[in-house]
């Protein structure tokens, strides 16, 4: 993975606020014929989370999907909490389902967000 990239290069993956769902983002994949096309959804389940933090989490996810390592440092905003994810067995409508969880250090982790992504793009992003 690279730790740097040029802002002028076309990114394979990008995101935007979801046009139909509040507190959600669409993940987009670049198609040379059609431009950016939706391939997934990131839905914030923790309604108490500030959207600026949610957006930085999505930016980090997209950065990793693009093969880069320069991420936003979220430690100050997370107050020592950890982010975990759980890949669900099976698929939902041809899409992989990944549950993002928030662990505050004690007790049980709680659901923070849901990532639904077309299985072919999840495979591309994780290799």
C-alpha positions as CSV (number, residue, x, y, z in Angstrom):
1,X,0.0,0.0,0.0
2,X,1.1,3.5,-0.7
3,X,1.2,6.2,2.0
4,X,0.8,9.1,-0.4
5,X,-1.1,10.1,-3.5
6,X,-1.6,13.0,-5.8
7,X,-4.8,14.9,-5.5
8,X,-4.9,15.2,-9.3
9,X,-5.0,11.4,-9.9
10,X,-8.4,9.8,-10.4
11,X,-9.3,7.7,-7.4
12,X,-10.7,4.2,-8.0
13,X,-13.1,4.7,-5.0
14,X,-14.7,7.8,-3.7
15,X,-17.7,8.7,-1.5
16,X,-20.5,11.3,-1.2
17,X,-23.3,12.0,1.3
18,X,-26.2,9.6,0.5
19,X,-28.8,11.3,-1.5
20,X,-31.7,9.4,0.0
21,X,-30.6,8.5,3.6
22,X,-29.7,10.9,6.4
23,X,-26.5,10.0,8.3
24,X,-25.2,7.8,5.4
25,X,-22.7,7.9,2.6
26,X,-22.6,6.2,-0.8
27,X,-19.3,4.5,-1.8
28,X,-18.5,5.1,-5.5
29,X,-16.3,3.3,-8.0
30,X,-14.8,5.0,-11.0
31,X,-15.9,3.6,-14.4
32,X,-14.2,5.1,-17.4
33,X,-17.4,5.1,-19.4
34,X,-19.9,6.3,-16.8
35,X,-17.9,8.1,-14.2
36,X,-18.4,7.4,-10.5
37,X,-21.1,4.8,-9.9
38,X,-22.5,3.7,-6.5
39,X,-21.2,0.3,-5.3
40,X,-22.0,0.5,-1.6
41,X,-23.5,2.3,1.4
42,X,-22.1,3.3,4.8
43,X,-24.9,3.9,7.2
44,X,-24.3,5.4,10.6
45,X,-26.3,3.5,13.2
46,X,-25.0,5.5,16.2
47,X,-27.3,8.6,16.0
48,X,-25.2,10.3,18.7
49,X,-22.1,10.3,16.6
50,X,-21.1,13.7,15.1
51,X,-21.3,13.6,11.3
52,X,-17.8,15.2,11.0
53,X,-16.4,12.1,12.8
54,X,-18.5,9.7,10.6
55,X,-17.2,11.4,7.5
56,X,-13.6,11.1,8.6
57,X,-14.2,7.4,9.2
58,X,-15.6,7.0,5.7
59,X,-12.6,9.0,4.3
60,X,-10.3,6.5,6.0
61,X,-12.2,3.6,4.6
62,X,-12.1,5.0,1.1
63,X,-8.4,5.8,1.5
64,X,-7.6,2.2,2.4
65,X,-9.8,0.9,-0.4
66,X,-7.7,3.0,-2.8
67,X,-4.5,1.3,-1.5
68,X,-3.2,4.3,0.5
69,X,-2.1,4.5,4.1
70,X,-2.3,8.2,5.0
71,X,-5.3,8.2,7.4
72,X,-7.0,10.7,9.6
73,X,-5.9,10.2,13.2
74,X,-9.2,9.6,15.1
75,X,-7.8,8.9,18.5
76,X,-8.6,12.3,20.0
77,X,-12.2,12.1,18.8
78,X,-12.6,8.5,19.9
79,X,-11.7,9.1,23.6
80,X,-9.7,5.9,23.8
81,X,-12.4,3.8,22.2
82,X,-11.6,1.1,19.5
83,X,-13.3,0.5,16.2
84,X,-13.9,-3.1,15.3
85,X,-15.7,-4.6,12.3
86,X,-17.5,-7.9,11.9
87,X,-17.9,-9.4,8.4
88,X,-21.3,-11.1,8.3
89,X,-21.7,-14.5,6.7
90,X,-23.6,-14.5,3.5
91,X,-24.8,-11.6,1.5
92,X,-27.7,-9.1,1.4
93,X,-28.9,-8.5,-2.1
94,X,-25.6,-9.4,-3.7
95,X,-23.7,-7.2,-1.3
96,X,-21.3,-8.0,1.6
97,X,-22.5,-6.8,5.0
98,X,-19.9,-5.5,7.4
99,X,-20.9,-4.2,10.8
100,X,-18.7,-1.6,12.3
101,X,-18.6,-1.7,16.1
102,X,-17.5,0.8,18.8
103,X,-15.8,-0.6,21.9
104,X,-15.3,1.9,24.8
105,X,-13.0,-0.3,26.8
106,X,-15.5,-2.0,29.1
107,X,-18.6,-4.1,28.6
108,X,-19.9,-5.1,25.2
109,X,-19.2,-3.3,21.9
110,X,-22.1,-1.6,20.2
111,X,-23.0,-1.3,16.6
112,X,-21.7,2.0,15.1
113,X,-22.3,1.7,11.4
114,X,-23.2,-0.7,8.6
115,X,-21.3,-1.1,5.4
116,X,-23.0,-2.7,2.5
117,X,-20.9,-3.1,-0.6
118,X,-21.2,-5.1,-3.8
119,X,-19.2,-8.3,-3.2
120,X,-16.9,-7.8,-6.2
121,X,-15.8,-4.4,-4.9
122,X,-15.2,-5.7,-1.4
123,X,-13.0,-8.4,-2.8
124,X,-11.1,-5.8,-4.9
125,X,-10.7,-3.5,-1.9
126,X,-9.3,-6.1,0.4
127,X,-6.6,-7.4,-1.9
